[in-house]
Amino acid sequence: MEFGIYLSFWMRDPLQIVFTPSSTSLSLLYTAESAKPGTSMNGAGFWLDGRMDGKRFHSFASFPLSKRGIRSVLSIEHSWHRPRGETRWAARAVPRAVVSTRPVAFYPQSRFQRSQCGGAAAKPPVKRRSGRAVAQICDFYDDGCIDPLAQVSVPVVFEPLFQTPIRFYYGFDAQAPSDPEQQLLPAADRGPMIKASFWLQYDQNRVGNRPIHANRTTEIALRVGNLTGFSGGENNGCDGVWGHQCSQNLKAYLQNSIYNLAASGVYYNSPLEAVLQQMSQAQPPPTIPSCPQSLFQVGVIPVESFVEENELNQSITVGLPGSSAFPWRTWYIRNITPSEQAVQVAVGIFSRGPSWGSAPLNSADDVQIELVCVRAPREQRPSNLNYVEPVDDEDEDEDDEDCYPAA
């Protein structure tokens, strides 16, 4: 058994104390960080990793503190690797940068386990046939990362908040019933499974270049399932899926729904998330003219908020960009094959709406809605997941990816 304790403090000059006795399998890391120049936030972290009696446990938590009381998001993750009898849990808080309007500053994504283009640091890297560096392999049951079979990224213009386009990423991994891990399951529990993820990347130094006149929350939602077609045309590819009129009607419906929610006085945490939850629970489901009836008939529509604007102190709180090593949201879909998932259209919904308690809007047009529709490219490695060397995807943008999967 190996045991290690690492204690680090980041001040103006980093100080690190490492103590590692031999023979143990439990390691502990705690970090604390002083406020960065231009920000009003302090950060701290905790990480625990070990293996006992063939079971592995892993956790990571960061607790940002703000002098101005800006809230941060604590994400608690847990996964149970049933075939191997492996229980995993993780607690992670993503630190948020706080600035007095501009420029926007960020903390590094992680000092611990994963690199910008990697999975778990303990696993060996693989190489593309093109010879470029690639991501380290991410376990299928690790919902804190993804090693996609198929992945797509597209730019989305979201002005005036973002001065440069946001890059939207969607990808999925797959496991077949013949996978050795599934062979350990009862026959009734075996079946194809999809692991889907999404995240955004953007220039964190070019967010918010105008005075803030209202408290706003910017969010991204993703719906996948019960929708096939070919993306293309206006509205970031959505017109090619369901036609221009549906795109316009859907955007207007969401604008009016968020406007009415804000005007109602009912408490909500995030406006888009609240509206989509109401729509998914409505019986019968809402009908949007010229749009497919199955538009909101899906099991889950994950939503993430990533920008908070505060009019009082003219500050912007921005979440960290994601990557395949740190996707914003990951979920599992049973009984669907990679070829079936590849024809499904992923619909991203961007919104910039009023935070709860903000001043009333003039009209629904004050709510900004943008759509994006994509399909993941062809599979990037054979369905036999024992083969770990991924092949190049001809549809990927070569000039904005330095590693595989793209991060």
C-alpha positions as CSV (number, residue, x, y, z in Angstrom):
1,M,0.0,0.0,0.0
2,E,1.3,3.4,-0.9
3,F,0.4,6.6,0.8
4,G,1.1,10.2,-0.2
5,I,0.2,13.6,1.1
6,Y,0.8,16.7,-0.9
7,L,0.3,20.1,0.6
8,S,0.7,23.2,-1.6
9,F,0.0,26.9,-1.2
10,W,0.0,29.3,-4.2
11,M,1.0,32.9,-3.1
12,R,3.0,35.4,-4.9
13,D,5.8,32.8,-5.0
14,P,4.5,29.2,-5.1
15,L,5.4,27.0,-2.1
16,Q,4.9,23.2,-2.4
17,I,5.5,20.6,0.3
18,V,5.4,17.0,-0.8
19,F,5.6,14.0,1.5
20,T,5.4,10.5,0.0
21,P,6.3,7.5,2.2
22,S,6.6,4.2,0.3
23,S,4.1,1.4,0.1
24,T,0.6,2.8,0.0
25,S,-2.2,3.3,-2.6
26,L,-3.9,6.3,-1.1
27,S,-2.9,9.8,-2.1
28,L,-4.2,13.1,-0.8
29,L,-3.7,16.6,-2.3
30,Y,-4.9,20.0,-0.9
31,T,-4.2,23.3,-2.5
32,A,-5.0,26.9,-1.6
33,E,-4.6,29.9,-3.8
34,S,-4.5,33.6,-3.0
35,A,-6.4,36.2,-5.1
36,K,-5.1,36.8,-8.6
37,P,-4.5,40.4,-9.7
38,G,-7.6,41.9,-11.2
39,T,-10.0,39.5,-9.5
40,S,-11.8,39.3,-6.1
41,M,-11.9,35.5,-5.8
42,N,-9.8,33.1,-3.7
43,G,-9.7,29.4,-4.5
44,A,-9.0,26.2,-2.7
45,G,-9.1,22.6,-3.7
46,F,-9.0,19.0,-2.4
47,W,-8.3,15.8,-4.3
48,L,-8.3,12.2,-3.1
49,D,-7.4,9.1,-5.1
50,G,-6.8,5.6,-4.1
51,R,-7.3,1.9,-4.6
52,M,-8.2,-0.6,-1.9
53,D,-9.2,-4.3,-2.3
54,G,-9.5,-3.8,-6.1
55,K,-11.8,-0.8,-5.7
56,R,-10.9,2.7,-6.8
57,F,-12.1,5.9,-5.4
58,H,-11.4,9.4,-6.7
59,S,-12.6,12.8,-5.7
60,F,-11.9,16.4,-6.5
61,A,-13.4,19.5,-4.9
62,S,-12.5,23.2,-5.2
63,F,-14.1,25.9,-3.1
64,P,-13.8,29.4,-4.6
65,L,-14.5,32.3,-2.2
66,S,-15.5,35.7,-3.4
67,K,-15.2,38.9,-1.4
68,R,-18.2,40.2,-3.3
69,G,-20.3,37.1,-2.7
70,I,-20.5,36.0,-6.3
71,R,-21.8,32.5,-6.3
72,S,-20.0,29.5,-7.7
73,V,-21.2,26.2,-9.0
74,L,-20.4,23.0,-7.1
75,S,-20.7,19.9,-9.3
76,I,-20.9,16.6,-7.5
77,E,-20.3,13.6,-9.7
78,H,-20.6,9.9,-9.0
79,S,-20.3,6.8,-11.1
80,W,-20.3,3.1,-10.3
81,H,-18.4,0.8,-12.5
82,R,-20.5,-2.2,-12.2
83,P,-18.7,-4.8,-14.3
84,R,-15.5,-4.4,-12.3
85,G,-17.3,-3.8,-9.0
86,E,-15.7,-0.3,-9.0
87,T,-17.3,2.6,-7.2
88,R,-16.2,6.1,-8.2
89,W,-17.3,9.4,-6.8
90,A,-16.1,12.9,-7.4
91,A,-17.0,16.4,-6.1
92,R,-15.8,19.3,-8.2
93,A,-16.4,23.0,-7.9
94,V,-15.4,25.0,-11.0
95,P,-13.9,28.3,-10.0
96,R,-15.4,31.4,-11.5
97,A,-13.5,34.5,-12.4
98,V,-14.7,37.9,-11.1
99,V,-13.6,41.2,-12.6
100,S,-14.8,44.7,-12.4
101,T,-16.2,44.6,-16.0
102,R,-13.0,44.1,-18.1
103,P,-10.8,42.3,-18.8
104,V,-12.2,38.9,-17.8
105,A,-9.7,36.7,-16.0
106,F,-9.8,32.9,-15.4
107,Y,-8.2,30.3,-13.2
108,P,-6.5,27.4,-14.8
109,Q,-8.9,24.5,-15.4
110,S,-7.1,22.0,-13.2
111,R,-3.8,21.6,-11.5
112,F,-4.3,18.0,-10.7
113,Q,-5.4,15.1,-12.9
114,R,-6.0,16.1,-16.5
115,S,-4.2,18.2,-19.1
116,Q,-5.9,20.5,-21.6
117,C,-6.1,17.7,-24.1
118,G,-6.2,14.6,-21.9
119,G,-8.2,12.1,-19.9
120,A,-6.9,10.7,-16.6
121,A,-3.2,11.5,-16.3
122,A,-2.3,8.0,-15.1
123,K,-3.2,6.5,-18.5
124,P,-0.8,6.3,-21.4
125,P,-1.2,8.6,-24.4
126,V,-2.1,7.3,-27.9
127,K,-1.1,8.8,-31.2
128,R,-3.0,9.7,-34.3
129,R,-1.9,8.4,-37.6
130,S,-1.1,11.9,-38.6
131,G,1.6,11.9,-35.9
132,R,0.0,14.7,-33.8
133,A,-0.3,14.5,-30.0
134,V,-3.6,13.1,-28.9
135,A,-5.7,12.8,-25.7
136,Q,-5.1,10.2,-23.2
137,I,-7.8,7.5,-23.1
138,C,-10.9,8.2,-21.0
139,D,-12.7,5.3,-19.5
140,F,-16.2,4.8,-20.8
141,Y,-17.7,4.9,-17.3
142,D,-15.9,8.0,-16.3
143,D,-18.4,10.8,-16.7
144,G,-15.8,13.5,-16.0
145,C,-14.3,13.1,-19.5
146,I,-14.9,11.7,-22.9
147,D,-12.9,9.9,-25.6
148,P,-15.3,10.4,-28.5
149,L,-16.1,7.9,-31.3
150,A,-17.5,10.9,-33.2
151,Q,-17.2,14.6,-32.5
152,V,-18.2,17.8,-34.2
153,S,-17.5,21.5,-33.5
154,V,-19.0,24.6,-35.1
155,P,-18.6,28.3,-34.4
156,V,-21.6,30.3,-33.2
157,V,-21.8,34.1,-33.3
158,F,-23.2,35.4,-30.0
159,E,-22.8,39.2,-30.1
160,P,-22.6,41.6,-28.4
161,L,-21.6,39.6,-25.3
162,F,-18.9,37.6,-27.1
163,Q,-16.7,39.6,-29.4
164,T,-15.5,36.4,-31.1
165,P,-17.5,33.3,-32.0
166,I,-18.2,30.6,-29.4
167,R,-17.2,27.2,-30.5
168,F,-19.8,24.5,-29.7
169,Y,-18.6,20.9,-29.2
170,Y,-20.7,17.8,-29.3
171,G,-19.5,14.2,-29.2
172,F,-20.3,10.7,-28.2
173,D,-18.6,7.5,-27.2
174,A,-20.1,4.0,-27.4
175,Q,-20.0,0.5,-25.9
176,A,-21.1,-2.6,-27.6
177,P,-22.8,-5.7,-25.9
178,S,-19.7,-7.6,-26.9
179,D,-17.4,-5.4,-24.9
180,P,-15.5,-7.4,-22.2
181,E,-17.0,-5.2,-19.5
182,Q,-20.5,-6.0,-20.6
183,Q,-19.8,-9.7,-20.6
184,L,-19.6,-9.5,-16.8
185,L,-23.2,-8.3,-16.7
186,P,-26.3,-10.5,-16.6
187,A,-27.5,-11.2,-20.2
188,A,-30.7,-9.1,-19.6
189,D,-28.6,-6.0,-18.8
190,R,-26.3,-6.2,-21.8
191,G,-26.9,-3.9,-24.7
192,P,-25.5,-1.0,-26.8
193,M,-24.9,2.2,-24.8
194,I,-24.0,5.8,-25.8
195,K,-22.1,8.3,-23.7
196,A,-22.8,11.8,-24.9
197,S,-21.1,15.1,-24.0
198,F,-21.0,18.7,-24.9
199,W,-19.0,21.8,-24.0
200,L,-18.1,25.3,-25.2
201,Q,-14.8,27.0,-25.9
202,Y,-14.4,30.8,-26.3
203,D,-11.9,33.6,-25.8
204,Q,-12.2,34.4,-22.1
205,N,-10.4,37.7,-22.6
206,R,-13.0,39.0,-25.1
207,V,-16.2,38.7,-23.1
208,G,-18.2,41.9,-22.4
209,N,-17.0,45.1,-23.9
210,R,-20.0,47.3,-23.2
211,P,-21.6,48.8,-20.1
212,I,-24.0,46.4,-18.3
213,H,-27.6,47.7,-18.2
214,A,-29.3,44.6,-16.7
215,N,-28.6,41.5,-14.7
216,R,-28.5,38.6,-17.2
217,T,-27.8,34.9,-17.3
218,T,-26.3,33.2,-20.4
219,E,-27.1,29.5,-20.8
220,I,-26.6,26.6,-23.3
221,A,-29.0,23.7,-23.6
222,L,-28.6,20.6,-25.7
223,R,-31.4,18.2,-26.8
224,V,-30.5,15.0,-28.7
225,G,-32.9,12.2,-29.7
226,N,-36.1,11.7,-31.7
227,L,-34.8,14.0,-34.5
228,T,-33.0,13.1,-37.7
229,G,-32.1,15.1,-40.7
230,F,-29.3,17.1,-42.3
231,S,-28.1,20.4,-40.9
232,G,-27.3,23.3,-43.1
233,G,-28.5,26.8,-44.0
234,E,-29.2,29.7,-41.6
235,N,-29.6,29.6,-37.9
236,N,-26.4,27.7,-37.6
237,G,-27.6,24.7,-39.6
238,C,-31.1,24.4,-38.1
239,D,-33.0,25.6,-41.1
240,G,-31.8,22.6,-43.0
241,V,-33.2,20.3,-40.3
242,W,-36.8,21.7,-40.0
243,G,-37.0,24.8,-42.2
244,H,-36.6,28.5,-41.6
245,Q,-40.1,29.1,-40.3
246,C,-39.6,26.5,-37.5
247,S,-36.4,28.2,-36.4
248,Q,-38.1,31.6,-36.2
249,N,-41.1,30.2,-34.4
250,L,-39.0,28.3,-31.9
251,K,-36.8,31.3,-31.1
252,A,-39.9,33.5,-30.6
253,Y,-41.6,30.9,-28.4
254,L,-38.5,30.7,-26.1
255,Q,-38.2,34.5,-26.0
256,N,-41.8,34.9,-25.0
257,S,-41.6,32.1,-22.5
258,I,-38.6,33.6,-20.7
259,Y,-40.1,37.1,-20.9
260,N,-43.4,35.8,-19.3
261,L,-41.4,33.9,-16.6
262,A,-39.4,37.0,-15.6
263,A,-42.6,39.1,-15.5
264,S,-44.5,36.5,-13.4
265,G,-42.4,37.1,-10.3
266,V,-42.0,33.3,-9.7
267,Y,-38.5,32.4,-8.5
268,Y,-36.2,30.6,-10.8
269,N,-32.5,29.9,-10.8
270,S,-31.7,30.0,-14.6
271,P,-34.4,31.3,-17.0
272,L,-33.8,28.9,-20.0
273,E,-33.5,25.9,-17.7
274,A,-36.7,26.8,-15.9
275,V,-38.6,27.3,-19.2
276,L,-37.4,24.0,-20.7
277,Q,-38.3,22.2,-17.6
278,Q,-41.8,23.5,-17.8
279,M,-42.0,22.5,-21.5
280,S,-40.8,19.0,-20.9
281,Q,-43.3,18.5,-18.0
282,A,-46.3,20.0,-19.9
283,Q,-49.1,17.6,-20.8
284,P,-49.7,17.6,-23.7
285,P,-46.3,18.9,-24.8
286,P,-46.3,22.4,-26.3
287,T,-46.9,22.6,-30.1
288,I,-44.7,25.1,-32.0
289,P,-46.0,25.8,-35.5
290,S,-44.0,24.4,-38.4
291,C,-41.8,22.4,-35.9
292,P,-41.6,18.6,-35.3
293,Q,-44.0,17.4,-32.7
294,S,-41.1,15.4,-31.1
295,L,-39.0,18.5,-30.6
296,F,-39.2,18.4,-26.8
297,Q,-40.1,14.7,-26.4
298,V,-36.7,13.6,-25.1
299,G,-35.6,12.1,-21.8
300,V,-33.2,14.8,-20.8
301,I,-32.2,18.3,-22.0
302,P,-29.1,19.3,-20.0
303,V,-28.6,23.0,-19.4
304,E,-25.5,24.9,-18.3
305,S,-25.2,28.6,-17.4
306,F,-21.8,30.1,-18.1
307,V,-22.1,33.9,-17.9
308,E,-23.6,36.1,-15.2
309,E,-23.8,39.8,-15.7
310,N,-24.3,42.1,-12.7
311,E,-25.5,45.7,-13.4
312,L,-24.9,46.9,-9.8
313,N,-21.1,46.5,-9.7
314,Q,-20.6,46.2,-13.5
315,S,-19.0,42.8,-13.2
316,I,-19.1,39.6,-15.3
317,T,-18.8,36.1,-13.9
318,V,-17.7,33.6,-16.6
319,G,-17.4,29.9,-16.4
320,L,-14.3,28.1,-17.6
321,P,-14.3,26.8,-21.2
322,G,-14.7,23.1,-21.5
323,S,-12.8,20.3,-23.3
324,S,-13.0,16.6,-23.8
325,A,-11.1,16.2,-20.5
326,F,-13.6,18.4,-18.8
327,P,-16.9,18.3,-20.7
328,W,-19.7,20.5,-19.3
329,R,-22.3,17.7,-19.2
330,T,-22.1,13.9,-19.8
331,W,-25.0,11.5,-19.8
332,Y,-25.7,7.9,-20.9
333,I,-28.2,6.5,-23.4
334,R,-29.1,2.8,-23.4
335,N,-30.1,0.6,-26.3
336,I,-28.8,2.7,-29.1
337,T,-25.9,1.9,-31.5
338,P,-23.3,4.3,-32.8
339,S,-24.8,4.3,-36.3
340,E,-28.2,5.2,-34.8
341,Q,-26.7,8.0,-32.7
342,A,-24.8,9.4,-35.7
343,V,-28.0,10.2,-37.6
344,Q,-29.5,12.1,-34.6
345,V,-29.4,15.9,-34.8
346,A,-28.0,17.6,-31.7
347,V,-29.8,20.9,-31.1
348,G,-28.0,23.5,-29.1
349,I,-30.0,26.4,-27.6
350,F,-28.2,29.6,-26.5
351,S,-30.0,32.1,-24.4
352,R,-29.2,35.4,-22.7
353,G,-32.1,36.3,-20.4
354,P,-32.9,38.2,-17.3
355,S,-31.6,36.8,-14.0
356,W,-34.3,36.5,-11.3
357,G,-35.1,39.8,-9.6
358,S,-33.6,41.9,-12.4
359,A,-35.4,45.0,-13.8
360,P,-38.4,44.2,-16.0
361,L,-37.7,43.8,-19.7
362,N,-39.1,46.2,-22.3
363,S,-40.3,43.3,-24.5
364,A,-39.5,39.7,-25.4
365,D,-37.1,40.9,-28.0
366,D,-34.7,41.7,-25.1
367,V,-34.2,38.0,-24.7
368,Q,-31.4,36.7,-27.0
369,I,-31.8,33.3,-28.4
370,E,-29.5,31.5,-30.9
371,L,-29.8,27.9,-32.3
372,V,-27.2,25.5,-33.6
373,C,-27.9,22.1,-35.2
374,V,-25.2,19.5,-35.8
375,R,-24.6,15.8,-36.4
376,A,-21.5,14.1,-35.2
377,P,-19.1,13.1,-37.9
378,R,-18.4,9.5,-38.9
379,E,-16.9,7.2,-36.4
380,Q,-13.3,8.0,-35.6
381,R,-12.2,4.5,-34.5
382,P,-13.5,1.0,-35.1
383,S,-16.4,-0.3,-33.0
384,N,-14.0,-2.7,-31.4
385,L,-13.0,-0.5,-28.5
386,N,-10.0,-2.7,-27.8
387,Y,-8.4,-0.9,-30.7
388,V,-7.1,2.3,-29.3
389,E,-5.4,4.1,-32.2
390,P,-8.0,6.6,-33.5
391,V,-8.1,7.5,-37.2
392,D,-8.3,11.0,-38.6
393,D,-11.8,12.4,-39.3
394,E,-11.8,14.2,-42.6
395,D,-14.6,16.5,-41.4
396,E,-12.8,17.9,-38.5
397,D,-11.3,21.4,-38.5
398,E,-7.6,20.6,-38.5
399,D,-6.4,24.1,-37.7
400,D,-8.2,24.5,-34.3
401,E,-7.3,21.2,-32.8
402,D,-3.9,20.4,-31.4
403,C,-4.9,17.1,-29.9
404,Y,-7.4,14.3,-30.2
405,P,-10.2,14.4,-29.1
406,A,-10.4,18.1,-29.7
407,A,-10.2,20.2,-26.6
